[in-house]
């Protein structure tokens, strides 16, 4: 082999970056964009194991809390997303059985945290991901697609990130945004606290005859919560919690039988309905990482935590991770310090771990409280929901929680620059 060919091979095999993010989901992309937008001189690389363009085929939708939309606006993405975002104007909560002829409304929330600012929007995942991909490209973030991280070695001054392509990236900090079954979390030796609920979440979109007027509905049924979330046009996104065996059976049924079961839970208030696109089911459980950081290594998003969708906060917890880690990285860099130092990463861990545990415990309590048909608990739920409905101060507190506009949140989530 000639000297020139040998040199070219070495250059291909050894890459450098200030920051490497494994995973190009919303949280990984947001972390990359937030860091690069505030510190353009930092070399940011995203390594994604999914096939190039796979995100364009994602049929799901997500609830984007007000704090997250403020952050996306600050990052230059929200203006492009907004035309396809459906504001949630009202939240209605019921507690009943599928056999009940009438489902009384126990609790309603108005949808604004500030005049003209809804507490959340529903956005289709492909729209959200597309905007973040576009912004990342504009900022000059490097993408390595259809390539996974096979392993890494942590040295005193760097991390050597080994890719499935055979290349190695030398970086100051490796961030794992590779999902709930994070391979990198396991390689880092980070343990998790896990348990399953015996439920699966059925996710699909539904087209219906009448307009939803931006109203979101959550029916608490004995088998688990059934959420109806408004999308653009006469369409809704469903998050339907069901016992795992029943969910697996329903997914395999043809649309006629599935829609008949769906109608029992959905009701007739929006007229005839039909499934619009694919339907999927995924197991529901709680998973909390015991640590969020190791030397030159950090977890964000589902790699750090997985919670039940009962409170609709899974994605928004991940956005908080992204905003907090980005702020820590940028502020550390501005001081001329090492962005991968354990002292900096411990600040991120201290900031996020308590909030994550608190939300995990809250979602667990809500799941156990509402996913049953116990008479005493049903009575307590009815009294509790009615009490909250009659106390404006409590209702405002819950709206602020749902919007993500709580105390001690990162500057991006307040709509401010880092």
N, C-alpha and C positions, 0 to 999 in steps of 0.2 A: 504493500500500500504506500502511495506517495506521501510525502510530508504534508502536502496541501490537503489531501483527502483525510489524513489522520487528524489534522487540525479541525477540519469541518465537522468530523464526527464528534470530536471533543466538545466543540461549541454547541452542537445540537444536544449533546447529552448533559451539559452543565448550563443551567439557566439561573438567573438571579432575580430576586424581587424583594421589596421591603415587606410585603404582606401577601400571603397566599390564603385564599379562601376555597375550601373544598365544598362544592355544592352551589348550584345556581338557581335555587328556589328563591322565593321572595325575600327571605331573611338574609341569605348570603348575598344576593344582589344589592339589597338595601345597605348592608354593612359596607360593601365595596364602594357604592356610589357616595355614601355619606363621608367616608374617609377621603376619597379622591377629590370630592367637591371642595372639601375644607383644606386639604393639603395636596395640591396638584403635583408637587414634586415627588411624592411617594409613588413608588412603582407597585401597583396593585394587580395581582393575577388571580383569575378565577379558574379553578379546575373542576370540570363537570363530567361526571360519569355517564350522564344520560345522552342518548343520541342527539345530534344537533337538531334543533327545532322541535324537540318532543313537547315542549311546553305549549306549542301552538295547538295541540290536540287535546288539551285539558278541558273537559266540559264543565268543571265545577265552578262555583262562585264563592266569594268570601265576604264576610262582614268587616268593613274597614271603619274602625272607631274614629271619632273626631280627632283625637290626638295623632293617630297615624296619618290621617289625611292632611293635617297641618304639617307633619314631617315631609310627606310626599310633595306637598306644595313647595316647601323650602328647598327640596332637592330638585325641583324643576320637572316633576312628573305629573302632578295633580291636574294641571290645566288640560293635558292630553287625555287623562282618565275620565275627567268629570262628565263629558257628554255621554259616556256609557255607564255612569254610576247612578244608581237609583237610591235617593234619600229615603231613610226610614222615618216616616212622619209620626208614627204612633206604634207603641208596643202593647199588645193585648195578651194577658195570661189567663188561662183557664185550668181547672183541675177536675178531671172527670174520667169516666170509663168510656170505652168505644160503644158500649150498648146504651149509654144514656141518650134519651131523645133530645135533651136540651143541655147545652154546655154553658152554664152561667159564667159570666166574666167576673173574676175576683179582683183583677188588678189591671190598670191601664197606665201607661207612661206617655206623656207628650214627647215628641221626638227631638226637641231642640235643647242644646246646652247653652247656647247664646242665641240672640235673635238672628234668624237666618242661617244658623249653623246646626244641622242635624247631628244627633249624637252618633250616628253611624250611616254609612252608605253600603249598599250591596254592589260588588264589582265582580265581573266574571274574571276568572284567574288568567285567562289568555290576554285580557286587556291589561291587567296589572303587570303581568310578567313582561308583556311586550313593551310597555312604557319604561320599565326598569332596564330591560336589555338595551333599548335605544339610548337611554341616558348614559348607561355604562360605556357604550361605544363612543358617544360624543365626548366623554371625559378621557378617553384613551385607555380604559381598563382592558387588559389583555385577557382573552378567553382561550382556554385549552379545552375543547369539547370532545365528547365521546372518549374521554380518558379518565381513569380513576386513580386515586392515590392508593398505591399498594402498601406503603409503609413510610415511616419517617424515623430519623435519628436526631435526638436533641443533643446539641453540643453547647458549650458555655456561651459562644457568641452567635450561634445560628441554629436553624433547623434544616436538615437535609431531607427534602420531600421527594420520595421515589414514586415515579408515575408508571402506570401500566405500559406506557410507550417505551419504557427503558430510560427515559430522561430523568434527571435529578434537578430540582430547584433548590437553590440556597436562599433562605429567607430568614428574616428576623422573627417572624411570628406566623404560626399556622392556625387558622380558624376553621373549626369543623362545623359546617352547616349542612351535614349530609343526612339529616332526617332522624326519625325515631329509632331506627335500627342502625345507628351510627357505627360504622366499622372503625373510624378513627377514635371514637370515645373508648371503644374496647382496647384498641392498640395502646392508648394512653394509660390504660389501667384504671379508668374511672368507673366506679361501681354505681349502680342505680338502685333505688327503692321502687319496686314494681308490684302492681296487682291488677288483675283483670276483673271486669264487672259481669262477665257472662252475657254481655250485650254486644251487638254490632250496630254501627251507624250506616243506614242506607242513605245514599246521597244521589239525588237526581233532580232534573229540572222538569217543571210541569207547565204546560200551556193551558189557559182557561178562558172562558168566554167574557167575563166581566172584569173591569179594571179593579186592581187591588188598592189604588189610592195611597200607595206607600206604606200600608199597614202590615206590620209583622205580627205573627201570632205564634205563641208557644202553648201547645196543649200538653199538660202533664198527665200522661196516661200510665196505668199500672206497669206496663212493660218498659216505660222510659219516655223522655220528652220527645215531642213531635213538633218541629219548628217549621213554620212557613215564612219564607223570607222573600220580599219583593224584588223582582228584577225589572229591567226595562221592558216596556210593552206589557201585554197580558200574560206574563210569565212569572213563576216563582221558583225559588230554589228550596229544596226540602232537605232537612237533616232529621231522619226518622230513626230513633233509637228503638231497637227491638231485641228480644232474646236471640242469642246467636243462632240457634237452630232454626227459629222462625225466619230470621233475616236471610239465612242461606237458602231456605225453601222459597221465599218470596222472590229473590233475585233470579232464581231458575225458572219461575213461572212465566208464561207468555204475558203480553201487555194487557190482555183482556182481564185475566184473573188478578194480575198485579194492580191494575187500575180499580178493580172492584174493592180490593182490600184498602187501597189508598183512599178511596172515596169515603169509606167508613170513618177514617181518621181526619181527612181533610174537611169534610162537610160539603154543603151545596151552596155556600154563600157567594162563590165566584162562578157558579154555573157549571156546565159540563167541562171536564178536564181530560187531558191526555198527557202521557209521558213524552217529554221533548228531549230526545237524545238517549245517551247511555244511562244505565243505573248501576251503581256499585255499592258494595258493602265492605266495611273495614272494622276490625275488632276495636272495642273501646276499653280503655284502661287508664291507669295513672302510672307515670314513670317520672321520677325526680332524680337527677344526678346528684350524687353526694358532694361532688366538687364541680365547679364550672371551669377551673383552670388548672394547668400544670405548667412547668417551666416552658415558656415560648409556645404555649398552646392554650386555646380557649374554645369553649362550646357556645353555640348560639342556637336559638330556635328549638325545633323538635329534638335535636341532638342533646339538648340540655333538659328538656321537659316535655311531657305529653300529658294532657289533661282531658277530661270528659268535655264534650262540646256543649254541655248543659248551660254554661254561662256565656258561650260564644266568644271566649277570650284567648283561644289557642294561638291564632295567628298574631293577635295584638300583643301577646306576651313576647312572641318572637321579635316583633318590631321594637319593643322596649329593649330587648337584648341588643339589637342592631344599633339603636340610638345611643345606648349607654357605652357599648364597646367602642363605637366610633368616636365618641366624645373623649373617652380615656386615651385612645390612641393618638388623636389629634393634639390634645393638650400635652401629652407626654412628649410628642415630637416637637411641639413649639418651645418646650423647655430645653430642647437639645438632648433629651435623654433617650434611652433605648426603648422602643415601643414594645419589644418583647420581654422586657424585664419583669420578673415575678412581682416586684413591688407595684408596678402599674397594673398588672393583671389582677392582683389581689383587690385593688380598688374596684375593678369591674365586678368581681365575684361578690364582694361585700354589698355592692349596690343592688345587684339583681337577685341574689339567692333568697333573701327574706321575702321579697315580693312574690317570687315564684312559689315558694313553699306555702305562703298565705293563700294564693290563688288555687294551688293544688288542693289544699285542705278545704277551701270553700266549695270547689267543684265536687269534691268527694262527698261532703256533707249534703249538698243539694241533690246529688245523684241518689244517695241512700234515702234521703227524706222523701223524694218525689217519685222514685221508681218502685212503687209498691201499692198495694191495695189494702193496707192495714187500717182498720176503722179509726183507731185512736190517732194515728198519724194523719189520716185524711181530715179529721176534725181539727187537729192542731194547725194543719196547713191552711184550712179554710179561714180559721180565726186570724192566723198570722198574715195571710194575704189581704184579708179585709182591713186589718189594722193599718198595714202599710198604705193601702189605697186611701185611707182617711187622713193620713199625715203628710202634708206637702213637703215638710222638711226631710222626712225619710225618703220620699219619692225622689226628691232632688239629689239626695246623697247617692241613691242607686243609679240614677242617670249619669252622675259625674263618674262613678265607678265604671259604668259600661262604656263611657266615652273615652276612658283612659286618661282623663285630665285630673289626675290625683296629685298628691304632694310628692315632691322630690323626684319628679320625672326629668329625663334629659332635656336639654334645650331644644333639640330638634322636635320633640313631641309637643313642646310649647309653641312651635312655629317660629323659633328663633335660630339663628346661625350658631354653629359651634364656635 
